[in-house]
Amino acid sequence: MISPNLRRLVVSVMCIMQDRSTTTNKGDNKVLI
């Protein structure tokens, strides 16, 4: 069984990876991640 906290962590990581892929051209947003 996957705990809700672990599931939330995975979702947050997925969102971060998507944000990183869309903001790699800007460069400034890399510092936030």
Buried (B, 14 or more C-beta within 10 A) or exposed (E): EEEEEEEEEEEEEEEEEEEEEEBEEEEEEEEEE
